Amino acid sequence: MGKLERGFVQVYTGDGKGKTTAALGLAFRAAGHGMKTLIVQFMKGCVFYGELESAKKMDPYIKIVQVGREEFVKKGDPDEIDVRLAREGLELAYKAISSGEYDIVVLDEINVAVDYGLIPLEEVLDLIRNKPENLELVLTGRYAHPEIVKAADLVTEMLEIKHYYSDKGVDARDGIER
């Protein structure tokens, strides 16, 4: 039980549902093997997500930190506070990756943060290049940049075929989407 001999870079992207859920499932599985995961949620904050409460129950194996606001970020013209929060999240990720405390670091919605101009692509690529050999790094979110896809070891694209949100106007439901 415990540490990975070799860690990889995983990317969960695409327009379909399940990217964050897949990363959370990985963290849950790893916890069963005594591994610790830090999940940094970019562009998410002040909204109650069930995984926040679940992670508290999984302490010290799963920790979630939100770095964002409840408000939506405007693509192409982000508010200064959104850029600052994303920068804080990236700094937290750098510290967590180099600390040796975590086996897995998940950067949830970081692909969107890059696409929206909150975080420079080159800094994410630098993070990937400099991750320790025994750390698993997971990047989630739509719009994964081709350079991130190229740098990753595993890329899964979630493809929306049908969704009750867009097809039937069903809002996010507690315990299912949040």
Summary of the structure (lengths in Angstrom):
residues: 178
radius of gyration: 15.6
end to end distance: 30.7
largest distance: 46.0
contacts: 562
relative contact order: 0.25
helix: 38%
strand: 17%
